[in-house]
Amino acid sequence: MITGELKNKIDQLWEMLWTEGNANPLTNI
């Protein structure tokens, strides 16, 4: 199970990626 804290971090990361117009996290690692 993903903890709430970890999920929040993931949500923030995805929001950053979407804001940059890039939905593929592999290109940002």
N, CA, C and O atoms as a Tinker XYZ file with bonds, in Angstrom:
   116  protein
     1  N      0.834000   -1.206000    0.000000    73     2
     2  CA     0.000000    0.000000    0.000000    64     1     3
     3  C      0.868000    1.256000    0.000000    63     2     4     5
     4  O      1.882000    1.318000    0.696000    81     3
     5  N      0.472000    2.233000   -0.769000    73     3     6
     6  CA     1.193000    3.501000   -0.798000    64     5     7
     7  C      0.696000    4.382000    0.345000    63     6     8     9
     8  O     -0.499000    4.646000    0.474000    81     7
     9  N      1.647000    4.832000    1.176000    73     7    10
    10  CA     1.263000    5.682000    2.300000    64     9    11
    11  C      0.786000    7.032000    1.802000    63    10    12    13
    12  O      1.119000    7.439000    0.689000    81    11
    13  N      0.010000    7.730000    2.616000    73    11    14
    14  CA    -0.517000    9.038000    2.225000    64    13    15
    15  C      0.602000   10.010000    1.913000    63    14    16    17
    16  O      0.509000   10.783000    0.959000    81    15
    17  N      1.680000    9.977000    2.725000    73    15    18
    18  CA     2.796000   10.904000    2.519000    64    17    19
    19  C      3.454000   10.654000    1.174000    63    18    20    21
    20  O      3.737000   11.595000    0.433000    81    19
    21  N      3.700000    9.384000    0.854000    73    19    22
    22  CA     4.337000    9.049000   -0.424000    64    21    23
    23  C      3.435000    9.431000   -1.587000    63    22    24    25
    24  O      3.899000    9.966000   -2.594000    81    23
    25  N      2.135000    9.153000   -1.442000    73    23    26
    26  CA     1.194000    9.499000   -2.512000    64    25    27
    27  C      1.185000   11.003000   -2.764000    63    26    28    29
    28  O      1.110000   11.444000   -3.911000    81    27
    29  N      1.262000   11.788000   -1.694000    73    27    30
    30  CA     1.284000   13.242000   -1.851000    64    29    31
    31  C      2.511000   13.673000   -2.639000    63    30    32    33
    32  O      2.425000   14.562000   -3.486000    81    31
    33  N      3.664000   13.044000   -2.363000    73    31    34
    34  CA     4.890000   13.384000   -3.086000    64    33    35
    35  C      4.748000   13.029000   -4.559000    63    34    36    37
    36  O      5.164000   13.791000   -5.432000    81    35
    37  N      4.158000   11.865000   -4.832000    73    35    38
    38  CA     3.950000   11.435000   -6.217000    64    37    39
    39  C      2.999000   12.388000   -6.926000    63    38    40    41
    40  O      3.229000   12.764000   -8.076000    81    39
    41  N      1.930000   12.778000   -6.237000    73    39    42
    42  CA     0.966000   13.714000   -6.831000    64    41    43
    43  C      1.639000   15.035000   -7.177000    63    42    44    45
    44  O      1.376000   15.613000   -8.232000    81    43
    45  N      2.511000   15.513000   -6.284000    73    43    46
    46  CA     3.220000   16.768000   -6.540000    64    45    47
    47  C      4.139000   16.609000   -7.737000    63    46    48    49
    48  O      4.241000   17.511000   -8.568000    81    47
    49  N      4.816000   15.456000   -7.831000    73    47    50
    50  CA     5.714000   15.209000   -8.957000    64    49    51
    51  C      4.942000   15.205000  -10.267000    63    50    52    53
    52  O      5.361000   15.830000  -11.241000    81    51
    53  N      3.801000   14.492000  -10.293000    73    51    54
    54  CA     3.000000   14.432000  -11.514000    64    53    55
    55  C      2.484000   15.808000  -11.906000    63    54    56    57
    56  O      2.422000   16.145000  -13.089000    81    55
    57  N      2.108000   16.611000  -10.888000    73    55    58
    58  CA     1.605000   17.960000  -11.176000    64    57    59
    59  C      2.700000   18.785000  -11.841000    63    58    60    61
    60  O      2.428000   19.544000  -12.772000    81    59
    61  N      3.941000   18.641000  -11.366000    73    59    62
    62  CA     5.067000   19.350000  -11.975000    64    61    63
    63  C      5.256000   18.902000  -13.419000    63    62    64    65
    64  O      5.458000   19.722000  -14.315000    81    63
    65  N      5.188000   17.584000  -13.633000    73    63    66
    66  CA     5.402000   17.048000  -14.980000    64    65    67
    67  C      4.322000   17.550000  -15.935000    63    66    68    69
    68  O      4.619000   17.936000  -17.065000    81    67
    69  N      3.067000   17.544000  -15.480000    73    67    70
    70  CA     1.967000   18.001000  -16.332000    64    69    71
    71  C      2.109000   19.481000  -16.630000    63    70    72    73
    72  O      1.829000   19.928000  -17.742000    81    71
    73  N      2.550000   20.250000  -15.622000    73    71    74
    74  CA     2.719000   21.691000  -15.803000    64    73    75
    75  C      3.771000   21.963000  -16.870000    63    74    76    77
    76  O      3.664000   22.929000  -17.625000    81    75
    77  N      4.778000   21.115000  -16.928000    73    75    78
    78  CA     5.838000   21.269000  -17.922000    64    77    79
    79  C      5.418000   20.696000  -19.268000    63    78    80    81
    80  O      6.163000   20.777000  -20.244000    81    79
    81  N      4.227000   20.118000  -19.317000    73    79    82
    82  CA     3.715000   19.564000  -20.563000    64    81    83
    83  C      4.328000   18.214000  -20.889000    63    82    84    85
    84  O      4.348000   17.796000  -22.046000    81    83
    85  N      4.833000   17.526000  -19.854000    73    83    86
    86  CA     5.464000   16.230000  -20.095000    64    85    87
    87  C      4.884000   15.213000  -19.126000    63    86    88    89
    88  O      5.110000   15.313000  -17.920000    81    87
    89  N      4.132000   14.225000  -19.638000    73    87    90
    90  CA     3.478000   13.247000  -18.782000    64    89    91
    91  C      4.322000   11.991000  -18.614000    63    90    92    93
    92  O      3.872000   11.018000  -18.009000    81    91
    93  N      5.553000   12.006000  -19.149000    73    91    94
    94  CA     6.411000   10.827000  -19.059000    64    93    95
    95  C      7.536000   11.065000  -18.064000    63    94    96    97
    96  O      8.497000   11.765000  -18.384000    81    95
    97  N      7.437000   10.492000  -16.850000    73    95    98
    98  CA     8.436000   10.720000  -15.804000    64    97    99
    99  C      9.806000   10.170000  -16.150000    63    98   100   101
   100  O     10.810000   10.658000  -15.632000    81    99
   101  N      9.873000    9.166000  -17.013000    73    99   102
   102  CA    11.158000    8.559000  -17.353000    64   101   103
   103  C     12.102000    9.565000  -17.985000    63   102   104   105
   104  O     13.320000    9.434000  -17.859000    81   103
   105  N     11.562000   10.561000  -18.661000    73   103   106
   106  CA    12.414000   11.540000  -19.333000    64   105   107
   107  C     12.917000   12.593000  -18.363000    63   106   108   109
   108  O     13.753000   13.423000  -18.721000    81   107
   109  N     12.408000   12.564000  -17.127000    73   107   110
   110  CA    12.795000   13.584000  -16.154000    64   109   111
   111  C     13.676000   13.031000  -15.043000    63   110   112   113
   112  O     14.048000   13.753000  -14.117000    81   111
   113  N     14.004000   11.759000  -15.138000    73   111   114
   114  CA    14.834000   11.139000  -14.099000    64   113   115
   115  C     16.289000   11.520000  -14.316000    63   114   116
   116  O     17.157000   11.102000  -13.549000    81   115
